Amino acid sequence: MSALPDAALAAFFQVDPSILHLVPELLSEVWALGSDPEQIVRQLQPAGLPTGARVLDLGCGKGAVALAVAEAFAATVDGTDAFAPFVDDAVRRAEAVGLSRECCFWCEDLRKTAAAARGYDAVLCVSVGHALGGARDTIAALRRTVRPGGLMVVDDGYLAQGGGGIAFPGYGHLLPRRETVLAMTGLGDQLIDERLIPQADLATQNQVIIEAIDARASSLATRLPQHAGALADYVAKQRAECEVLDNRVQRATWVIQRAS
Ligand SMILES: C[S@@+](CC[C@H](N)C(=O)[O-])C[C@H]1O[C@@H](n2cnc3c(N)ncnc32)[C@H](O)[C@@H]1O
């Protein structure tokens, strides 16, 4: 059973609640859900994540980032996500690659996980939008989960052209870069790395994903014609989101070190 009401999960995935159960199939070809696990590993290496580290992955999805970090650093990773089918996928994948002793995944609202977690060497908050609020609230929640000197990885974005906010669902919390960085460091922590994802790379990546989703949606609509309208609506929303991402958002991955 998932850890949030269907309506909340449907809103997060931007689907009509009547097709929430089809989300795993719609996204079956997408393993890392909007993230680049290898890039996160490359950022954590110079940041000094120790071998054998204890890592927390909030909103772990199907476990793509958690497994990459577990493998690269011989780390033990705890990962939580509110959507049960993704957690099941993560558990299966960990077993398949021989990392089920190192990785523990369970279904939970990440806000509950974050409120209880303490003493990790690093916490990952990757592509979960505003689940913990804006940049300031997100860091305030994350820093309590790591030890002094621990690392916080935030993969999100900022307004590409500054100025006014974005009305599209899930993007209303974004600020211009300067405000975002100030908010993330306002409690005295240090920004030690920032990687901006080039817009062209992101656009190409998004195009591949949207075409895969579109193909899945078409075959589902043939099989389940009663859901054809909701499926078409979902694909249209995904395309509209790609427009927003391509033109109005600069995606970024930040590594922040908690003050001692
Ligand atoms: C775009 S996916 C990213 C998943 C993963 N971090 C990755 O990079 O592959 C966002 C995930 O956040 C989860 N999520 C959103 N809000 C949540 C919440 N309040 N508690 C737990 N998980 C949440 C969703 O279920 C989804 O799997």
The ligand as an SDF file (V2000), in Angstrom:
LIG
                    3D

 27 29  0  0  0  0  0  0  0  0999 V2000
   10.7220   12.2070  -10.1840 C   0  0  0  0  0  0  0  0  0  0  0  0
   10.7250   10.8770   -9.0650 S   0  0  0  0  0  0  0  0  0  0  0  0
   12.4660   10.7860   -8.6270 C   0  0  0  0  0  0  0  0  0  0  0  0
   12.8370    9.4550   -8.0340 C   0  0  0  0  0  0  0  0  0  0  0  0
   14.3000    9.2260   -7.7340 C   0  0  0  0  0  0  0  0  0  0  0  0
   14.8160   10.1910   -6.7730 N   0  0  0  0  0  0  0  0  0  0  0  0
   15.1200    9.2220   -9.0020 C   0  0  0  0  0  0  0  0  0  0  0  0
   15.9130   10.1520   -9.1930 O   0  0  0  0  0  0  0  0  0  0  0  0
   14.9810    8.2900   -9.7980 O   0  0  0  0  0  0  0  0  0  0  0  0
   10.0150   11.5750   -7.6100 C   0  0  0  0  0  0  0  0  0  0  0  0
    9.6120   10.5560   -6.5750 C   0  0  0  0  0  0  0  0  0  0  0  0
    9.2410   11.2380   -5.3950 O   0  0  0  0  0  0  0  0  0  0  0  0
    8.2090   10.4960   -4.7910 C   0  0  0  0  0  0  0  0  0  0  0  0
    7.5050   11.3820   -3.8580 N   0  0  0  0  0  0  0  0  0  0  0  0
    6.8910   12.5520   -4.1070 C   0  0  0  0  0  0  0  0  0  0  0  0
    6.3830   13.0750   -2.9700 N   0  0  0  0  0  0  0  0  0  0  0  0
    6.6940   12.1990   -1.9750 C   0  0  0  0  0  0  0  0  0  0  0  0
    6.4800   12.1600   -0.5750 C   0  0  0  0  0  0  0  0  0  0  0  0
    5.8230   13.1440    0.0610 N   0  0  0  0  0  0  0  0  0  0  0  0
    6.9760   11.1210    0.1250 N   0  0  0  0  0  0  0  0  0  0  0  0
    7.6590   10.1270   -0.4930 C   0  0  0  0  0  0  0  0  0  0  0  0
    7.8880   10.0940   -1.8210 N   0  0  0  0  0  0  0  0  0  0  0  0
    7.4280   11.1230   -2.5520 C   0  0  0  0  0  0  0  0  0  0  0  0
    7.3710    9.9870   -5.9440 C   0  0  0  0  0  0  0  0  0  0  0  0
    6.6060    8.8590   -5.5850 O   0  0  0  0  0  0  0  0  0  0  0  0
    8.4510    9.6740   -6.9760 C   0  0  0  0  0  0  0  0  0  0  0  0
    8.8420    8.3480   -6.9440 O   0  0  0  0  0  0  0  0  0  0  0  0
  1  2  1  0
  2  3  1  0
  2 10  1  0
  3  4  1  0
  4  5  1  0
  5  6  1  0
  5  7  1  0
  7  8  2  0
  7  9  1  0
 10 11  1  0
 11 12  1  0
 11 26  1  0
 12 13  1  0
 13 14  1  0
 13 24  1  0
 14 15  1  0
 14 23  1  0
 15 16  2  0
 16 17  1  0
 17 18  1  0
 17 23  2  0
 18 19  1  0
 18 20  2  0
 20 21  1  0
 21 22  2  0
 22 23  1  0
 24 25  1  0
 24 26  1  0
 26 27  1  0
M  CHG  2   2   1   9  -1
M  END
$$$$
